[in-house]
Amino acid sequence: MLAVADLITEKLKGQEAGKISINPEEILKFFAEEKEKDKIKNRISIVLNAVR
């Protein structure tokens, strides 16, 4: 989960709090080699829900 959170944090830098724009598909592509895609999708969802 930390890797997902770290990547999303890097993507958030420079964005205004009320105008957060993160593409979950872009994050998934970064983790394309991961075997457990469902876990990655779940982690992305958790982190995005926390920052919105």
C-alpha distance matrix in Angstrom:
0.0 3.8 5.5 5.3 6.2 8.6 10.1 10.8 12.2 14.4 15.6 16.5 18.7 22.3 21.8 23.7 22.0 24.0 23.6 19.9 19.7 16.6 17.1 14.3 16.3 16.1 12.4 12.8 15.6 13.7 11.6 15.0 15.2 12.4 14.3 12.2 12.4 12.3 8.9 7.8 10.4 9.3 5.9 8.2 10.8 9.2 8.6 12.0 13.7 12.9 14.5 17.3
3.8 0.0 3.8 5.4 5.0 5.9 8.5 9.8 10.2 12.2 14.2 15.0 16.6 20.3 20.4 22.5 21.1 23.6 23.2 19.6 19.6 16.7 17.8 15.7 17.8 16.8 13.1 14.3 16.6 14.0 12.6 16.3 16.4 14.2 16.7 15.2 15.4 15.8 12.5 10.8 13.4 12.7 9.0 10.4 13.2 11.5 9.7 13.0 15.1 13.6 14.4 17.7
5.5 3.8 0.0 3.8 5.5 5.1 6.2 8.6 9.8 10.7 12.5 14.2 15.8 19.5 19.8 22.3 21.5 23.9 22.9 19.2 18.6 15.4 16.0 14.0 15.5 14.1 10.5 11.7 13.4 10.5 9.4 13.2 13.4 11.7 14.8 14.0 13.9 15.1 12.3 9.8 12.6 13.0 9.6 10.1 13.5 12.9 10.8 13.5 16.2 15.3 15.6 18.6
5.3 5.4 3.8 0.0 3.8 5.5 5.2 6.2 8.5 10.0 10.7 12.3 14.6 18.1 17.7 20.2 19.1 21.2 20.1 16.3 15.5 12.2 12.7 10.5 12.4 11.4 7.7 9.2 11.6 9.4 8.6 12.3 13.5 11.7 14.6 13.2 12.2 13.0 10.6 7.6 9.6 10.2 6.8 6.4 10.0 9.8 7.8 10.0 12.9 12.6 12.8 15.5
6.2 5.0 5.5 3.8 0.0 3.8 5.5 5.2 6.0 8.6 9.9 10.4 12.5 16.1 15.7 17.8 16.4 18.8 18.3 14.6 14.7 12.0 13.5 12.0 14.7 13.6 10.2 12.4 14.8 12.6 12.3 16.0 17.2 15.4 18.2 16.6 15.6 15.8 13.2 10.7 12.0 11.8 8.1 7.7 10.4 9.2 6.2 8.8 11.5 10.2 10.1 13.4
8.6 5.9 5.1 5.5 3.8 0.0 3.8 5.5 5.0 6.3 8.8 9.9 11.0 14.7 15.3 17.8 17.2 20.0 19.1 15.6 15.6 13.0 14.7 13.8 15.9 14.0 10.8 13.5 15.0 12.1 12.5 16.3 17.3 16.1 19.3 18.4 17.5 18.4 15.9 13.1 14.8 15.1 11.5 10.8 13.9 13.0 9.8 11.8 14.8 13.3 12.5 15.8
10.1 8.5 6.2 5.2 5.5 3.8 0.0 3.8 5.4 5.2 6.4 8.8 10.4 13.9 14.2 17.2 17.0 19.4 17.9 14.3 13.4 10.5 11.7 11.1 12.8 10.4 7.6 10.6 11.8 9.0 10.2 13.7 15.3 14.7 18.1 17.5 16.1 17.4 15.5 12.1 13.5 14.7 11.6 9.9 13.2 13.4 10.3 11.4 14.9 14.3 13.0 15.7
10.8 9.8 8.6 6.2 5.2 5.5 3.8 0.0 3.8 5.4 5.0 6.2 8.9 12.1 11.6 14.2 13.7 15.8 14.5 10.8 10.2 7.5 9.5 9.2 11.8 10.1 7.6 11.0 12.8 10.9 12.1 15.5 17.6 16.7 19.8 18.6 16.6 17.3 15.6 12.4 12.7 13.6 10.7 8.3 10.9 11.2 7.8 8.0 11.6 11.2 9.5 12.0
12.2 10.2 9.8 8.5 6.0 5.0 5.4 3.8 0.0 3.8 5.4 5.0 6.5 10.1 10.3 12.8 12.3 15.2 14.4 11.1 11.6 10.0 12.7 12.9 15.6 13.5 11.3 14.7 16.2 14.0 15.3 18.7 20.5 19.6 22.8 21.6 20.0 20.6 18.5 15.5 16.1 16.5 13.3 11.4 13.6 13.1 9.3 9.9 13.0 11.5 9.4 12.4
14.4 12.2 10.7 10.0 8.6 6.3 5.2 5.4 3.8 0.0 3.8 5.4 5.5 9.0 10.2 13.4 14.0 16.8 15.4 12.3 12.1 10.5 12.8 13.6 15.6 12.8 11.2 14.8 15.4 12.9 14.9 18.2 20.0 19.8 23.3 22.7 21.0 22.2 20.4 17.0 17.8 18.8 15.7 13.6 16.3 16.3 12.6 12.9 16.2 15.1 12.7 15.3
15.6 14.2 12.5 10.7 9.9 8.8 6.4 5.0 5.4 3.8 0.0 3.8 5.6 8.2 8.3 11.7 12.6 14.7 12.6 9.5 8.6 7.1 9.5 11.0 13.0 10.3 9.5 13.3 13.9 12.2 14.6 17.5 19.9 19.9 23.2 22.5 20.3 21.3 20.1 16.6 16.6 18.0 15.5 12.6 14.9 15.7 12.2 11.4 14.9 14.6 11.8 13.6
16.5 15.0 14.2 12.3 10.4 9.9 8.8 6.2 5.0 5.4 3.8 0.0 3.8 6.2 5.5 8.4 8.9 11.5 10.0 7.0 7.7 7.5 10.9 12.6 15.2 13.1 12.2 15.9 17.1 15.6 17.7 20.7 23.1 22.6 25.8 24.6 22.4 22.9 21.5 18.3 18.0 18.7 16.1 13.4 14.9 15.1 11.6 10.4 13.4 12.5 9.3 11.0
18.7 16.6 15.8 14.6 12.5 11.0 10.4 8.9 6.5 5.5 5.6 3.8 0.0 3.8 5.6 8.6 10.0 13.1 11.8 9.8 10.8 11.0 14.2 16.0 18.4 15.8 15.0 18.8 19.5 17.5 19.9 22.9 25.1 24.9 28.2 27.4 25.4 26.1 24.5 21.2 21.4 22.1 19.2 16.7 18.5 18.4 14.7 14.0 16.8 15.4 12.2 14.1
22.3 20.3 19.5 18.1 16.1 14.7 13.9 12.1 10.1 9.0 8.2 6.2 3.8 0.0 3.8 6.6 9.3 11.9 10.5 9.6 10.9 12.2 15.5 18.0 20.2 17.7 17.5 21.3 21.8 20.2 22.9 25.6 28.0 28.1 31.4 30.5 28.3 29.0 27.6 24.3 24.1 24.9 22.3 19.6 20.9 21.1 17.6 16.2 18.7 17.6 14.0 15.1
21.8 20.4 19.8 17.7 15.7 15.3 14.2 11.6 10.3 10.2 8.3 5.5 5.6 3.8 0.0 3.8 6.4 8.5 6.7 6.0 7.7 9.9 13.4 16.0 18.5 16.6 16.6 20.2 21.2 20.1 22.6 25.2 27.9 27.7 30.8 29.6 27.1 27.4 26.3 23.2 22.4 23.1 20.9 17.9 18.7 19.1 15.9 13.9 16.1 15.4 11.7 12.1
23.7 22.5 22.3 20.2 17.8 17.8 17.2 14.2 12.8 13.4 11.7 8.4 8.6 6.6 3.8 0.0 3.8 5.6 5.3 6.3 9.2 12.1 15.6 18.1 20.9 19.5 19.4 23.0 24.2 23.4 25.6 28.3 31.0 30.5 33.4 31.9 29.4 29.3 28.2 25.3 24.2 24.5 22.5 19.6 19.8 19.9 16.9 14.7 16.1 15.3 11.6 11.3
22.0 21.1 21.5 19.1 16.4 17.2 17.0 13.7 12.3 14.0 12.6 8.9 10.0 9.3 6.4 3.8 0.0 3.8 5.6 5.9 9.7 12.1 15.8 17.6 20.9 19.9 19.4 22.6 24.5 23.7 25.4 28.2 30.9 29.9 32.6 30.7 28.3 27.7 26.5 24.0 22.8 22.5 20.6 18.0 17.7 17.4 14.7 12.6 13.3 12.2 8.6 8.2
24.0 23.6 23.9 21.2 18.8 20.0 19.4 15.8 15.2 16.8 14.7 11.5 13.1 11.9 8.5 5.6 3.8 0.0 3.8 6.0 9.4 12.4 15.8 17.8 21.0 20.5 20.4 23.4 25.3 25.1 26.8 29.3 32.2 31.3 33.8 31.7 29.0 28.2 27.4 25.1 23.3 23.1 21.8 19.0 18.1 18.2 16.1 13.3 13.5 13.4 10.1 8.2
23.6 23.2 22.9 20.1 18.3 19.1 17.9 14.5 14.4 15.4 12.6 10.0 11.8 10.5 6.7 5.3 5.6 3.8 0.0 3.8 6.3 9.8 12.9 15.5 18.3 17.7 18.1 21.2 22.7 22.6 24.7 26.9 30.1 29.5 32.1 30.3 27.4 27.0 26.5 23.8 22.0 22.4 21.2 18.0 17.4 18.3 16.0 12.9 14.0 14.4 11.0 9.2
19.9 19.6 19.2 16.3 14.6 15.6 14.3 10.8 11.1 12.3 9.5 7.0 9.8 9.6 6.0 6.3 5.9 6.0 3.8 0.0 3.8 6.5 10.0 12.3 15.3 14.6 14.6 17.7 19.4 19.2 21.1 23.5 26.5 25.8 28.4 26.7 23.9 23.6 22.9 20.2 18.5 19.0 17.6 14.4 14.2 15.1 12.6 9.6 11.3 11.8 8.3 7.3
19.7 19.6 18.6 15.5 14.7 15.6 13.4 10.2 11.6 12.1 8.6 7.7 10.8 10.9 7.7 9.2 9.7 9.4 6.3 3.8 0.0 3.8 6.7 9.6 12.1 11.4 12.1 15.1 16.4 16.7 18.8 20.8 24.1 23.7 26.3 24.9 21.8 21.9 21.7 18.6 16.9 18.1 17.0 13.4 13.6 15.3 13.0 9.8 12.3 13.5 10.5 9.6
16.6 16.7 15.4 12.2 12.0 13.0 10.5 7.5 10.0 10.5 7.1 7.5 11.0 12.2 9.9 12.1 12.1 12.4 9.8 6.5 3.8 0.0 3.8 6.2 8.9 8.1 8.4 11.4 12.9 13.1 15.1 17.1 20.3 19.9 22.6 21.2 18.2 18.5 18.2 15.0 13.5 15.0 13.8 10.1 11.0 13.1 10.8 8.0 11.2 12.6 10.3 10.2
17.1 17.8 16.0 12.7 13.5 14.7 11.7 9.5 12.7 12.8 9.5 10.9 14.2 15.5 13.4 15.6 15.8 15.8 12.9 10.0 6.7 3.8 0.0 3.8 5.4 5.4 6.8 9.0 10.2 11.4 13.3 14.7 18.2 18.1 20.5 19.4 16.0 16.6 17.0 13.8 12.0 14.3 13.8 10.0 11.0 13.9 12.4 9.8 12.9 15.0 13.3 13.0
14.3 15.7 14.0 10.5 12.0 13.8 11.1 9.2 12.9 13.6 11.0 12.6 16.0 18.0 16.0 18.1 17.6 17.8 15.5 12.3 9.6 6.2 3.8 0.0 3.8 5.4 5.1 6.2 8.7 10.0 11.0 12.4 15.7 15.1 17.2 15.8 12.4 12.8 13.3 10.2 8.1 10.6 10.5 6.9 8.1 11.3 10.5 8.6 11.6 13.9 13.2 13.3
16.3 17.8 15.5 12.4 14.7 15.9 12.8 11.8 15.6 15.6 13.0 15.2 18.4 20.2 18.5 20.9 20.9 21.0 18.3 15.3 12.1 8.9 5.4 3.8 0.0 3.8 5.4 4.9 6.2 8.7 9.9 10.2 13.9 14.0 16.0 15.3 11.7 12.9 14.1 11.0 9.2 12.6 12.8 9.7 11.3 14.6 14.0 12.4 15.3 17.7 17.0 17.0
16.1 16.8 14.1 11.4 13.6 14.0 10.4 10.1 13.5 12.8 10.3 13.1 15.8 17.7 16.6 19.5 19.9 20.5 17.7 14.6 11.4 8.1 5.4 5.4 3.8 0.0 3.8 5.4 5.2 6.5 9.0 9.9 13.5 14.1 16.8 16.6 13.4 15.2 15.7 12.1 11.4 14.6 13.9 10.7 13.0 15.8 14.3 13.0 16.5 18.2 16.9 17.4
12.4 13.1 10.5 7.7 10.2 10.8 7.6 7.6 11.3 11.2 9.5 12.2 15.0 17.5 16.6 19.4 19.4 20.4 18.1 14.6 12.1 8.4 6.8 5.1 5.4 3.8 0.0 3.8 5.4 5.2 6.7 8.9 12.0 11.8 14.7 14.2 11.4 13.0 12.8 9.1 9.0 11.9 10.6 7.7 10.8 13.0 11.4 11.0 14.5 15.8 15.0 16.2
12.8 14.3 11.7 9.2 12.4 13.5 10.6 11.0 14.7 14.8 13.3 15.9 18.8 21.3 20.2 23.0 22.6 23.4 21.2 17.7 15.1 11.4 9.0 6.2 4.9 5.4 3.8 0.0 3.8 5.3 5.2 6.1 9.5 9.2 11.7 11.2 8.1 10.2 10.7 7.3 7.2 10.7 10.4 8.3 11.1 13.7 13.1 12.9 16.0 17.7 17.6 18.5
15.6 16.6 13.4 11.6 14.8 15.0 11.8 12.8 16.2 15.4 13.9 17.1 19.5 21.8 21.2 24.2 24.5 25.3 22.7 19.4 16.4 12.9 10.2 8.7 6.2 5.2 5.4 3.8 0.0 3.8 5.3 4.9 8.6 9.8 12.5 13.1 10.4 13.2 13.9 10.6 10.9 14.5 14.0 11.9 14.8 17.4 16.4 16.1 19.4 21.0 20.4 21.4
13.7 14.0 10.5 9.4 12.6 12.1 9.0 10.9 14.0 12.9 12.2 15.6 17.5 20.2 20.1 23.4 23.7 25.1 22.6 19.2 16.7 13.1 11.4 10.0 8.7 6.5 5.2 5.3 3.8 0.0 3.8 5.6 8.1 9.3 12.7 13.5 11.5 14.4 14.1 10.5 11.9 14.9 13.5 11.7 15.1 17.1 15.5 15.8 19.3 20.2 19.5 21.1
11.6 12.6 9.4 8.6 12.3 12.5 10.2 12.1 15.3 14.9 14.6 17.7 19.9 22.9 22.6 25.6 25.4 26.8 24.7 21.1 18.8 15.1 13.3 11.0 9.9 9.0 6.7 5.2 5.3 3.8 0.0 3.8 5.5 5.6 9.1 9.8 8.3 11.4 10.9 7.7 9.9 12.8 11.6 10.8 14.2 15.9 15.0 15.9 19.1 20.0 20.0 21.8
15.0 16.3 13.2 12.3 16.0 16.3 13.7 15.5 18.7 18.2 17.5 20.7 22.9 25.6 25.2 28.3 28.2 29.3 26.9 23.5 20.8 17.1 14.7 12.4 10.2 9.9 8.9 6.1 4.9 5.6 3.8 0.0 3.8 5.6 8.1 9.7 8.1 11.7 12.3 9.7 11.2 14.5 14.2 13.4 16.4 18.5 18.1 18.6 21.6 23.0 23.1 24.4
15.2 16.4 13.4 13.5 17.2 17.3 15.3 17.6 20.5 20.0 19.9 23.1 25.1 28.0 27.9 31.0 30.9 32.2 30.1 26.5 24.1 20.3 18.2 15.7 13.9 13.5 12.0 9.5 8.6 8.1 5.5 3.8 0.0 3.8 6.4 9.1 9.0 12.7 12.8 10.9 13.3 16.1 15.6 15.5 18.7 20.3 20.0 21.1 24.0 25.0 25.4 27.1
12.4 14.2 11.7 11.7 15.4 16.1 14.7 16.7 19.6 19.8 19.9 22.6 24.9 28.1 27.7 30.5 29.9 31.3 29.5 25.8 23.7 19.9 18.1 15.1 14.0 14.1 11.8 9.2 9.8 9.3 5.6 5.6 3.8 0.0 3.8 5.7 6.4 9.8 9.3 8.0 10.9 13.2 12.7 13.4 16.4 17.6 17.7 19.3 21.8 22.8 23.6 25.4
14.3 16.7 14.8 14.6 18.2 19.3 18.1 19.8 22.8 23.3 23.2 25.8 28.2 31.4 30.8 33.4 32.6 33.8 32.1 28.4 26.3 22.6 20.5 17.2 16.0 16.8 14.7 11.7 12.5 12.7 9.1 8.1 6.4 3.8 0.0 3.8 5.9 8.9 9.1 9.2 11.7 13.6 14.0 15.2 17.6 18.9 19.7 21.2 23.3 24.6 25.8 27.4
12.2 15.2 14.0 13.2 16.6 18.4 17.5 18.6 21.6 22.7 22.5 24.6 27.4 30.5 29.6 31.9 30.7 31.7 30.3 26.7 24.9 21.2 19.4 15.8 15.3 16.6 14.2 11.2 13.1 13.5 9.8 9.7 9.1 5.7 3.8 0.0 3.8 5.5 5.6 6.7 9.0 10.3 11.1 12.8 14.7 15.8 17.1 18.8 20.4 21.8 23.4 24.9
12.4 15.4 13.9 12.2 15.6 17.5 16.1 16.6 20.0 21.0 20.3 22.4 25.4 28.3 27.1 29.4 28.3 29.0 27.4 23.9 21.8 18.2 16.0 12.4 11.7 13.4 11.4 8.1 10.4 11.5 8.3 8.1 9.0 6.4 5.9 3.8 0.0 3.8 5.4 5.1 6.2 8.6 9.9 10.6 12.3 14.3 15.5 16.4 18.3 20.1 21.4 22.5
12.3 15.8 15.1 13.0 15.8 18.4 17.4 17.3 20.6 22.2 21.3 22.9 26.1 29.0 27.4 29.3 27.7 28.2 27.0 23.6 21.9 18.5 16.6 12.8 12.9 15.2 13.0 10.2 13.2 14.4 11.4 11.7 12.7 9.8 8.9 5.5 3.8 0.0 3.8 5.4 5.1 6.1 8.6 9.9 10.6 12.3 14.4 15.3 16.5 18.5 20.3 21.1
8.9 12.5 12.3 10.6 13.2 15.9 15.5 15.6 18.5 20.4 20.1 21.5 24.5 27.6 26.3 28.2 26.5 27.4 26.5 22.9 21.7 18.2 17.0 13.3 14.1 15.7 12.8 10.7 13.9 14.1 10.9 12.3 12.8 9.3 9.1 5.6 5.4 3.8 0.0 3.8 5.5 5.1 6.1 8.6 9.8 10.5 12.3 14.2 15.3 16.6 18.7 20.1
7.8 10.8 9.8 7.6 10.7 13.1 12.1 12.4 15.5 17.0 16.6 18.3 21.2 24.3 23.2 25.3 24.0 25.1 23.8 20.2 18.6 15.0 13.8 10.2 11.0 12.1 9.1 7.3 10.6 10.5 7.7 9.7 10.9 8.0 9.2 6.7 5.1 5.4 3.8 0.0 3.8 5.4 5.1 6.1 8.6 9.9 10.6 12.1 14.1 15.4 16.8 18.3
10.4 13.4 12.6 9.6 12.0 14.8 13.5 12.7 16.1 17.8 16.6 18.0 21.4 24.1 22.4 24.2 22.8 23.3 22.0 18.5 16.9 13.5 12.0 8.1 9.2 11.4 9.0 7.2 10.9 11.9 9.9 11.2 13.3 10.9 11.7 9.0 6.2 5.1 5.5 3.8 0.0 3.8 5.5 5.1 6.2 8.7 10.1 10.6 12.2 14.3 15.7 16.5
9.3 12.7 13.0 10.2 11.8 15.1 14.7 13.6 16.5 18.8 18.0 18.7 22.1 24.9 23.1 24.5 22.5 23.1 22.4 19.0 18.1 15.0 14.3 10.6 12.6 14.6 11.9 10.7 14.5 14.9 12.8 14.5 16.1 13.2 13.6 10.3 8.6 6.1 5.1 5.4 3.8 0.0 3.8 5.4 5.1 6.2 8.7 9.9 10.6 12.4 14.6 15.5
5.9 9.0 9.6 6.8 8.1 11.5 11.6 10.7 13.3 15.7 15.5 16.1 19.2 22.3 20.9 22.5 20.6 21.8 21.2 17.6 17.0 13.8 13.8 10.5 12.8 13.9 10.6 10.4 14.0 13.5 11.6 14.2 15.6 12.7 14.0 11.1 9.9 8.6 6.1 5.1 5.5 3.8 0.0 3.8 5.3 5.1 6.2 8.5 9.9 10.7 12.6 14.4
8.2 10.4 10.1 6.4 7.7 10.8 9.9 8.3 11.4 13.6 12.6 13.4 16.7 19.6 17.9 19.6 18.0 19.0 18.0 14.4 13.4 10.1 10.0 6.9 9.7 10.7 7.7 8.3 11.9 11.7 10.8 13.4 15.5 13.4 15.2 12.8 10.6 9.9 8.6 6.1 5.1 5.4 3.8 0.0 3.8 5.5 5.3 6.0 8.5 9.9 10.8 12.2
10.8 13.2 13.5 10.0 10.4 13.9 13.2 10.9 13.6 16.3 14.9 14.9 18.5 20.9 18.7 19.8 17.7 18.1 17.4 14.2 13.6 11.0 11.0 8.1 11.3 13.0 10.8 11.1 14.8 15.1 14.2 16.4 18.7 16.4 17.6 14.7 12.3 10.6 9.8 8.6 6.2 5.1 5.3 3.8 0.0 3.8 5.6 5.2 6.0 8.5 10.1 10.6
9.2 11.5 12.9 9.8 9.2 13.0 13.4 11.2 13.1 16.3 15.7 15.1 18.4 21.1 19.1 19.9 17.4 18.2 18.3 15.1 15.3 13.1 13.9 11.3 14.6 15.8 13.0 13.7 17.4 17.1 15.9 18.5 20.3 17.6 18.9 15.8 14.3 12.3 10.5 9.9 8.7 6.2 5.1 5.5 3.8 0.0 3.8 5.6 5.3 6.3 8.9 10.3
8.6 9.7 10.8 7.8 6.2 9.8 10.3 7.8 9.3 12.6 12.2 11.6 14.7 17.6 15.9 16.9 14.7 16.1 16.0 12.6 13.0 10.8 12.4 10.5 14.0 14.3 11.4 13.1 16.4 15.5 15.0 18.1 20.0 17.7 19.7 17.1 15.5 14.4 12.3 10.6 10.1 8.7 6.2 5.3 5.6 3.8 0.0 3.8 5.5 5.1 6.5 8.8
12.0 13.0 13.5 10.0 8.8 11.8 11.4 8.0 9.9 12.9 11.4 10.4 14.0 16.2 13.9 14.7 12.6 13.3 12.9 9.6 9.8 8.0 9.8 8.6 12.4 13.0 11.0 12.9 16.1 15.8 15.9 18.6 21.1 19.3 21.2 18.8 16.4 15.3 14.2 12.1 10.6 9.9 8.5 6.0 5.2 5.6 3.8 0.0 3.8 5.3 5.3 6.2
13.7 15.1 16.2 12.9 11.5 14.8 14.9 11.6 13.0 16.2 14.9 13.4 16.8 18.7 16.1 16.1 13.3 13.5 14.0 11.3 12.3 11.2 12.9 11.6 15.3 16.5 14.5 16.0 19.4 19.3 19.1 21.6 24.0 21.8 23.3 20.4 18.3 16.5 15.3 14.1 12.2 10.6 9.9 8.5 6.0 5.3 5.5 3.8 0.0 3.8 5.6 5.4
12.9 13.6 15.3 12.6 10.2 13.3 14.3 11.2 11.5 15.1 14.6 12.5 15.4 17.6 15.4 15.3 12.2 13.4 14.4 11.8 13.5 12.6 15.0 13.9 17.7 18.2 15.8 17.7 21.0 20.2 20.0 23.0 25.0 22.8 24.6 21.8 20.1 18.5 16.6 15.4 14.3 12.4 10.7 9.9 8.5 6.3 5.1 5.3 3.8 0.0 3.8 5.7
14.5 14.4 15.6 12.8 10.1 12.5 13.0 9.5 9.4 12.7 11.8 9.3 12.2 14.0 11.7 11.6 8.6 10.1 11.0 8.3 10.5 10.3 13.3 13.2 17.0 16.9 15.0 17.6 20.4 19.5 20.0 23.1 25.4 23.6 25.8 23.4 21.4 20.3 18.7 16.8 15.7 14.6 12.6 10.8 10.1 8.9 6.5 5.3 5.6 3.8 0.0 3.8
17.3 17.7 18.6 15.5 13.4 15.8 15.7 12.0 12.4 15.3 13.6 11.0 14.1 15.1 12.1 11.3 8.2 8.2 9.2 7.3 9.6 10.2 13.0 13.3 17.0 17.4 16.2 18.5 21.4 21.1 21.8 24.4 27.1 25.4 27.4 24.9 22.5 21.1 20.1 18.3 16.5 15.5 14.4 12.2 10.6 10.3 8.8 6.2 5.4 5.7 3.8 0.0
